[in-house]
Structure formats: structure tokens, C-alpha cells
Amino acid sequence: MSKPPSSPLAAIRDVLVGTTVENEYEEAFSAIGYGLTLAKAAGAHLTVQSASWCLSGDDAWLGDFDLDDDGVARIDRRLDAMARSVADRAAGDAAQAGVLCTTQTPSLPYPDVVGRLVAQASLHDLTILDAGPRTYDLDREVIEKALLASGRPVIAVPPGHDAFRGKSIIVAWDGSAQAARAANDAMPFLRAAEAVEIVCVAGTEELHTSVPGAEFAPHLARHGVHVSVVDVPVVGDVAETLRNQAKMFHADMLVMGAYGHSRIREFFFGGVTRSLLRSSPAPLFLVH
């Protein structure tokens, strides 16, 4: 008979980190450090996909830069070398930390970078991606498509969060199926946390239903989660309210669900989630 897991995080068996080198400037990827330390805490396998954005192909906008084929090829080679360097450093750090790690370094045109990451995301327990004030269209598309098309959770990591922490977690609760699934998928983190706060944001129709957080709390408590509930009036907007509550709670993670209806989904990604992706005091655990 096998031994029970020593920690709730042991339920996480494989973690994917996705990075993309888009230009010739050195970039810091907080997601790699976060994913490595999470994999170590969980005893999980780490996969790092360090892709480079291949400029060659039928990208019409390249004409704006007056680059000939040789110029494009030189840039592609440099970006590929940078992506491989990122992967090599990640593999070295993982080996030093005692984490089993696989690296992948595809060099692909714009749409294929996204497609490759989504395909890989569906094969892992969760995907970790960078997010922040310089979240470009490519990054937003990767986050959104990995979330909506992979069937797996995504953790979006703001700049500066280079190491996993999970002592205090906020669950944004609105009674929706997506919020329930987010809490369920985040259960290993919730059970491992020292304190979990269910936050119900009142006063906004899109993020408030007749199901209060107090009715959801017993479910989490039965799973061994140390949970409390707070109803928060909207101050400014929903994203700002959640941001302020996360700061007050000193949250290490914010768990929230994404809506499925196309109209609401468009609002969600254009409003609350996009705002939090650009500025969040804690990594976002997102589920569709």
C-alpha cells in the first residue's frame, strides 16, 4: 500500500512554465523561479518551454522594419540562442534544487508559439506564465488561450514574485460554476495554506449572485481548509477592490474563475482580469 501524500501540494505532479523571447533584450522571467520553487515544494516534475518568436514566414508587418531575408534570419538565430540560454539556466537551477526538469526550446512564428503552449498546457496539472504592466498582446493571448483551451489552471505571475509562497490565499467568490471550479482546482493550495479568505464583492451584477460565501465556506472547511469569509463593497471597481483586499490580507495568491459566456468572457478579460494581469499584488490562479 502506498503512503499518503505528506503535503496537499503533493497532488501536483507536473508543472509547465511557458516563456517567450520576443526581442533581443535580456528579460527577467519571474514565472521560471516561481514554477521551480513550486515544483520543489510539491515534489513535481517541471517542464520549461522557452520559445523564441520566429520572425521568418509570412508576417506582413516585418516589411515595416525594412529587413531582408538575411536580416530576419540573423535575428531569428539570436532570439533562438537567447531562448536556449534561458532554458539552460532554468535546467541548471532545477538540477541544483533537486527538481526533475525537462526543457523545450521551439522557435516558431507568432500563432504557433501560442498553439504549442496551449497543447503543452493540456498535458500538465497547471501552467505558469508571466504577467504584468508590460503584458503585450502575445502574452495576453497566451494566457487567455492557455486558460480557455487547455482545460487546465493557469497561474499568472506578476514581476518580482520569483518564488512560490502559499501561506495566505484569497478566493474571489461569486457563486458561479467557474468560481467553484477554480476553488476545487486550487484545493491543494487551499489545504496547504495557513489562512484562506473567501471574498464576495458586492454591488456589481457581473460578480455578485445570490450565493454568499458563507454557504461555500463549510465545503472548504470539510476539506481541511482554514477559511474565513468577508463581504467587500466595491471601491472604485471590482479589480481595484480585489487588489486592495489582497494587500490587506497579505495574500500570496488570488484564486478566481473566468466566465464561459462569450459576452461576459469578453467583459471579464477586457476588465477585471486584464486589470489584475497588469497590476496584481499576488499571483493569480485562474480557471475557466
BELUR-V565808 format. One record per residue. N is the residue number from 1. RES is the residue in one small letter. PHI is phi in radians with two decimals (999 if undefined). OMEGA is omega in whole degrees, -180 to 180 (NA if undefined). BURIAL is + if it has 16 or more other C-alpha atoms within 10 Angstrom, else -. Layout:
BEGIN
n:N res:RES phi:PHI omega:OMEGA burial:BURIAL
n:N res:RES phi:PHI omega:OMEGA burial:BURIAL
END
This chain:
BEGIN
n:1 res:m phi:999 omega:-179 burial:-
n:2 res:s phi:-1.30 omega:180 burial:-
n:3 res:k phi:-1.36 omega:177 burial:-
n:4 res:p phi:-1.15 omega:179 burial:-
n:5 res:p phi:-1.03 omega:-179 burial:-
n:6 res:s phi:-1.32 omega:-180 burial:-
n:7 res:s phi:-2.49 omega:176 burial:-
n:8 res:p phi:-0.99 omega:-180 burial:+
n:9 res:l phi:-1.17 omega:179 burial:+
n:10 res:a phi:-1.15 omega:175 burial:+
n:11 res:a phi:-1.21 omega:178 burial:+
n:12 res:i phi:-1.55 omega:-174 burial:+
n:13 res:r phi:-1.83 omega:177 burial:-
n:14 res:d phi:-2.56 omega:-175 burial:+
n:15 res:v phi:-2.21 omega:176 burial:+
n:16 res:l phi:-1.90 omega:172 burial:+
n:17 res:v phi:-1.97 omega:179 burial:+
n:18 res:g phi:-1.99 omega:174 burial:+
n:19 res:t phi:-2.28 omega:178 burial:+
n:20 res:t phi:-2.37 omega:174 burial:+
n:21 res:v phi:-1.50 omega:-174 burial:+
n:22 res:e phi:-1.88 omega:-178 burial:+
n:23 res:n phi:-2.57 omega:-173 burial:-
n:24 res:e phi:-1.63 omega:178 burial:-
n:25 res:y phi:-1.74 omega:180 burial:-
n:26 res:e phi:-1.09 omega:-179 burial:-
n:27 res:e phi:-2.12 omega:174 burial:-
n:28 res:a phi:-1.72 omega:-178 burial:-
n:29 res:f phi:-1.94 omega:180 burial:+
n:30 res:s phi:-1.10 omega:-177 burial:+
n:31 res:a phi:-1.04 omega:-178 burial:+
n:32 res:i phi:-1.18 omega:178 burial:+
n:33 res:g phi:-1.10 omega:179 burial:+
n:34 res:y phi:-1.12 omega:-180 burial:+
n:35 res:g phi:-1.13 omega:180 burial:+
n:36 res:l phi:-1.12 omega:-179 burial:+
n:37 res:t phi:-1.22 omega:175 burial:+
n:38 res:l phi:-1.16 omega:179 burial:+
n:39 res:a phi:-1.05 omega:178 burial:+
n:40 res:k phi:-1.14 omega:-179 burial:+
n:41 res:a phi:-1.12 omega:-177 burial:+
n:42 res:a phi:-1.60 omega:-173 burial:+
n:43 res:g phi:1.18 omega:-174 burial:+
n:44 res:a phi:-1.78 omega:173 burial:+
n:45 res:h phi:-1.40 omega:-180 burial:+
n:46 res:l phi:-1.93 omega:172 burial:+
n:47 res:t phi:-2.02 omega:178 burial:+
n:48 res:v phi:-1.97 omega:174 burial:+
n:49 res:q phi:-1.76 omega:178 burial:+
n:50 res:s phi:-1.80 omega:-175 burial:+
n:51 res:a phi:-1.65 omega:171 burial:+
n:52 res:s phi:-2.02 omega:-179 burial:+
n:53 res:w phi:-1.41 omega:-178 burial:+
n:54 res:c phi:-1.30 omega:-176 burial:+
n:55 res:l phi:-1.45 omega:-178 burial:+
n:56 res:s phi:-1.25 omega:-178 burial:+
n:57 res:g phi:2.27 omega:-175 burial:-
n:58 res:d phi:-1.81 omega:177 burial:-
n:59 res:d phi:-1.32 omega:-175 burial:-
n:60 res:a phi:-1.12 omega:-176 burial:-
n:61 res:w phi:-1.16 omega:-180 burial:-
n:62 res:l phi:-1.10 omega:179 burial:-
n:63 res:g phi:-1.07 omega:180 burial:-
n:64 res:d phi:-1.16 omega:-177 burial:-
n:65 res:f phi:-1.73 omega:177 burial:-
n:66 res:d phi:0.92 omega:180 burial:-
n:67 res:l phi:-1.82 omega:173 burial:-
n:68 res:d phi:-1.51 omega:-176 burial:-
n:69 res:d phi:-1.06 omega:180 burial:-
n:70 res:d phi:-1.15 omega:179 burial:-
n:71 res:g phi:-1.13 omega:178 burial:-
n:72 res:v phi:-1.12 omega:-179 burial:+
n:73 res:a phi:-1.09 omega:179 burial:-
n:74 res:r phi:-1.14 omega:179 burial:-
n:75 res:i phi:-1.13 omega:179 burial:+
n:76 res:d phi:-1.01 omega:-179 burial:+
n:77 res:r phi:-1.15 omega:180 burial:-
n:78 res:r phi:-1.19 omega:179 burial:-
n:79 res:l phi:-1.12 omega:178 burial:+
n:80 res:d phi:-1.11 omega:179 burial:+
n:81 res:a phi:-1.12 omega:179 burial:+
n:82 res:m phi:-1.15 omega:179 burial:+
n:83 res:a phi:-1.10 omega:178 burial:+
n:84 res:r phi:-1.16 omega:178 burial:+
n:85 res:s phi:-1.14 omega:177 burial:-
n:86 res:v phi:-1.05 omega:-180 burial:+
n:87 res:a phi:-1.14 omega:-180 burial:+
n:88 res:d phi:-1.12 omega:179 burial:+
n:89 res:r phi:-1.13 omega:179 burial:-
n:90 res:a phi:-1.09 omega:179 burial:+
n:91 res:a phi:-1.12 omega:179 burial:+
n:92 res:g phi:-1.14 omega:178 burial:-
n:93 res:d phi:-1.12 omega:180 burial:+
n:94 res:a phi:-1.14 omega:179 burial:+
n:95 res:a phi:-1.09 omega:179 burial:-
n:96 res:q phi:-1.15 omega:-179 burial:-
n:97 res:a phi:-1.51 omega:-179 burial:-
n:98 res:g phi:1.34 omega:-180 burial:-
n:99 res:v phi:-1.87 omega:175 burial:+
n:100 res:l phi:-1.19 omega:-172 burial:+
n:101 res:c phi:-2.42 omega:172 burial:+
n:102 res:t phi:-2.06 omega:178 burial:-
n:103 res:t phi:-2.04 omega:176 burial:+
n:104 res:q phi:-2.31 omega:-176 burial:-
n:105 res:t phi:-2.31 omega:180 burial:+
n:106 res:p phi:-1.25 omega:172 burial:+
n:107 res:s phi:-1.96 omega:-168 burial:+
n:108 res:l phi:-2.39 omega:173 burial:+
n:109 res:p phi:-1.12 omega:-174 burial:+
n:110 res:y phi:-0.77 omega:-175 burial:+
n:111 res:p phi:-1.19 omega:-177 burial:-
n:112 res:d phi:-1.32 omega:174 burial:-
n:113 res:v phi:-1.02 omega:-180 burial:+
n:114 res:v phi:-1.16 omega:-178 burial:+
n:115 res:g phi:-1.07 omega:180 burial:+
n:116 res:r phi:-1.13 omega:-179 burial:+
n:117 res:l phi:-1.15 omega:180 burial:+
n:118 res:v phi:-1.09 omega:180 burial:+
n:119 res:a phi:-1.09 omega:179 burial:-
n:120 res:q phi:-1.23 omega:-178 burial:+
n:121 res:a phi:-1.06 omega:-179 burial:+
n:122 res:s phi:-1.19 omega:-177 burial:+
n:123 res:l phi:-1.75 omega:-178 burial:-
n:124 res:h phi:-2.26 omega:180 burial:+
n:125 res:d phi:-1.13 omega:177 burial:+
n:126 res:l phi:-2.76 omega:-179 burial:+
n:127 res:t phi:-2.09 omega:-179 burial:+
n:128 res:i phi:-2.04 omega:-177 burial:+
n:129 res:l phi:-2.34 omega:177 burial:+
n:130 res:d phi:-1.38 omega:175 burial:+
n:131 res:a phi:-2.60 omega:179 burial:+
n:132 res:g phi:2.98 omega:-176 burial:+
n:133 res:p phi:-1.09 omega:178 burial:-
n:134 res:r phi:-1.82 omega:178 burial:-
n:135 res:t phi:-1.31 omega:-177 burial:+
n:136 res:y phi:-1.37 omega:-178 burial:-
n:137 res:d phi:-1.02 omega:180 burial:-
n:138 res:l phi:-1.07 omega:-180 burial:+
n:139 res:d phi:-1.10 omega:179 burial:+
n:140 res:r phi:-1.11 omega:180 burial:+
n:141 res:e phi:-1.15 omega:178 burial:-
n:142 res:v phi:-1.10 omega:-180 burial:+
n:143 res:i phi:-1.06 omega:-176 burial:+
n:144 res:e phi:-1.14 omega:-177 burial:+
n:145 res:k phi:-1.25 omega:176 burial:+
n:146 res:a phi:-1.08 omega:-180 burial:+
n:147 res:l phi:-1.25 omega:-172 burial:+
n:148 res:l phi:-1.51 omega:-173 burial:+
n:149 res:a phi:-1.87 omega:-175 burial:-
n:150 res:s phi:-1.58 omega:-175 burial:+
n:151 res:g phi:1.31 omega:-177 burial:+
n:152 res:r phi:-2.15 omega:177 burial:+
n:153 res:p phi:-1.22 omega:175 burial:+
n:154 res:v phi:-2.20 omega:170 burial:+
n:155 res:i phi:-1.83 omega:178 burial:+
n:156 res:a phi:-1.68 omega:-171 burial:+
n:157 res:v phi:-1.83 omega:176 burial:+
n:158 res:p phi:-1.22 omega:177 burial:+
n:159 res:p phi:-1.00 omega:177 burial:+
n:160 res:g phi:1.61 omega:178 burial:-
n:161 res:h phi:-1.68 omega:-173 burial:+
n:162 res:d phi:-1.51 omega:-179 burial:+
n:163 res:a phi:-2.42 omega:179 burial:-
n:164 res:f phi:-1.20 omega:171 burial:+
n:165 res:r phi:-2.42 omega:-177 burial:+
n:166 res:g phi:-2.58 omega:-179 burial:+
n:167 res:k phi:-1.29 omega:-178 burial:+
n:168 res:s phi:-2.24 omega:-174 burial:+
n:169 res:i phi:-2.34 omega:173 burial:+
n:170 res:i phi:-1.82 omega:173 burial:+
n:171 res:v phi:-1.90 omega:176 burial:+
n:172 res:a phi:-1.37 omega:-171 burial:+
n:173 res:w phi:-2.03 omega:175 burial:+
n:174 res:d phi:-2.29 omega:179 burial:+
n:175 res:g phi:1.41 omega:-177 burial:+
n:176 res:s phi:-1.42 omega:176 burial:+
n:177 res:a phi:-1.08 omega:-179 burial:-
n:178 res:q phi:-1.17 omega:178 burial:+
n:179 res:a phi:-1.14 omega:179 burial:+
n:180 res:a phi:-1.12 omega:180 burial:+
n:181 res:r phi:-1.19 omega:179 burial:+
n:182 res:a phi:-1.06 omega:179 burial:+
n:183 res:a phi:-1.11 omega:180 burial:+
n:184 res:n phi:-1.15 omega:-180 burial:-
n:185 res:d phi:-1.18 omega:180 burial:+
n:186 res:a phi:-1.53 omega:-173 burial:+
n:187 res:m phi:-0.95 omega:177 burial:+
n:188 res:p phi:-0.99 omega:179 burial:+
n:189 res:f phi:-1.25 omega:-179 burial:+
n:190 res:l phi:-1.14 omega:-179 burial:+
n:191 res:r phi:-1.22 omega:-180 burial:+
n:192 res:a phi:-1.44 omega:-176 burial:+
n:193 res:a phi:-1.29 omega:175 burial:+
n:194 res:e phi:-1.40 omega:-179 burial:-
n:195 res:a phi:-2.61 omega:178 burial:+
n:196 res:v phi:-2.21 omega:180 burial:+
n:197 res:e phi:-2.06 omega:173 burial:+
n:198 res:i phi:-1.46 omega:-178 burial:+
n:199 res:v phi:-1.94 omega:175 burial:+
n:200 res:c phi:-1.88 omega:-180 burial:+
n:201 res:v phi:-1.58 omega:-176 burial:+
n:202 res:a phi:-1.68 omega:172 burial:+
n:203 res:g phi:1.75 omega:178 burial:-
n:204 res:t phi:-2.16 omega:-172 burial:-
n:205 res:e phi:-1.02 omega:-176 burial:-
n:206 res:e phi:-1.16 omega:-174 burial:-
n:207 res:l phi:-2.09 omega:180 burial:+
n:208 res:h phi:-2.56 omega:177 burial:+
n:209 res:t phi:-2.22 omega:-178 burial:+
n:210 res:s phi:-1.39 omega:-179 burial:-
n:211 res:v phi:-1.67 omega:-178 burial:-
n:212 res:p phi:-1.34 omega:179 burial:+
n:213 res:g phi:-1.11 omega:-180 burial:+
n:214 res:a phi:-1.08 omega:179 burial:+
n:215 res:e phi:-1.40 omega:180 burial:-
n:216 res:f phi:-1.56 omega:-175 burial:+
n:217 res:a phi:-1.00 omega:180 burial:+
n:218 res:p phi:-1.04 omega:178 burial:-
n:219 res:h phi:-1.07 omega:179 burial:-
n:220 res:l phi:-1.16 omega:-179 burial:+
n:221 res:a phi:-1.08 omega:179 burial:-
n:222 res:r phi:-1.16 omega:176 burial:-
n:223 res:h phi:-1.60 omega:178 burial:-
n:224 res:g phi:1.45 omega:-180 burial:-
n:225 res:v phi:-1.54 omega:176 burial:+
n:226 res:h phi:-1.44 omega:-165 burial:+
n:227 res:v phi:-2.10 omega:171 burial:+
n:228 res:s phi:-2.35 omega:-175 burial:+
n:229 res:v phi:-2.25 omega:175 burial:+
n:230 res:v phi:-2.47 omega:172 burial:-
n:231 res:d phi:-1.72 omega:-173 burial:-
n:232 res:v phi:-2.10 omega:174 burial:-
n:233 res:p phi:-1.23 omega:-180 burial:-
n:234 res:v phi:-1.17 omega:174 burial:+
n:235 res:v phi:-2.13 omega:-175 burial:-
n:236 res:g phi:1.46 omega:173 burial:-
n:237 res:d phi:-2.59 omega:-175 burial:-
n:238 res:v phi:-1.11 omega:-179 burial:+
n:239 res:a phi:-1.07 omega:180 burial:+
n:240 res:e phi:-1.14 omega:178 burial:+
n:241 res:t phi:-1.10 omega:178 burial:+
n:242 res:l phi:-1.12 omega:179 burial:+
n:243 res:r phi:-1.09 omega:-180 burial:+
n:244 res:n phi:-1.13 omega:-180 burial:-
n:245 res:q phi:-1.16 omega:178 burial:+
n:246 res:a phi:-1.10 omega:178 burial:+
n:247 res:k phi:-1.18 omega:-179 burial:-
n:248 res:m phi:-1.12 omega:-178 burial:-
n:249 res:f phi:-1.48 omega:-175 burial:-
n:250 res:h phi:0.95 omega:-174 burial:-
n:251 res:a phi:-1.22 omega:174 burial:+
n:252 res:d phi:-1.58 omega:-179 burial:+
n:253 res:m phi:-2.76 omega:176 burial:+
n:254 res:l phi:-2.10 omega:-178 burial:+
n:255 res:v phi:-1.71 omega:-180 burial:+
n:256 res:m phi:-2.67 omega:-180 burial:+
n:257 res:g phi:-1.79 omega:176 burial:+
n:258 res:a phi:-1.83 omega:-177 burial:+
n:259 res:y phi:-1.35 omega:-176 burial:+
n:260 res:g phi:-1.67 omega:-179 burial:-
n:261 res:h phi:-1.15 omega:-171 burial:-
n:262 res:s phi:-1.06 omega:-178 burial:-
n:263 res:r phi:-1.15 omega:180 burial:-
n:264 res:i phi:-1.20 omega:179 burial:-
n:265 res:r phi:-1.07 omega:179 burial:-
n:266 res:e phi:-1.08 omega:177 burial:-
n:267 res:f phi:-1.10 omega:-175 burial:-
n:268 res:f phi:-1.10 omega:-179 burial:+
n:269 res:f phi:-1.29 omega:178 burial:+
n:270 res:g phi:-1.43 omega:-175 burial:-
n:271 res:g phi:-2.12 omega:-171 burial:-
n:272 res:v phi:-1.06 omega:-176 burial:+
n:273 res:t phi:-1.16 omega:180 burial:+
n:274 res:r phi:-1.07 omega:178 burial:+
n:275 res:s phi:-1.08 omega:-180 burial:+
n:276 res:l phi:-1.23 omega:177 burial:+
n:277 res:l phi:-1.11 omega:180 burial:+
n:278 res:r phi:-1.39 omega:-178 burial:+
n:279 res:s phi:-2.72 omega:178 burial:+
n:280 res:s phi:-2.35 omega:178 burial:+
n:281 res:p phi:-1.35 omega:-177 burial:+
n:282 res:a phi:-2.65 omega:174 burial:+
n:283 res:p phi:-1.01 omega:-177 burial:+
n:284 res:l phi:-1.82 omega:174 burial:+
n:285 res:f phi:-1.65 omega:-173 burial:+
n:286 res:l phi:-1.97 omega:179 burial:+
n:287 res:v phi:-2.42 omega:174 burial:+
n:288 res:h phi:-1.74 omega:NA burial:+
END
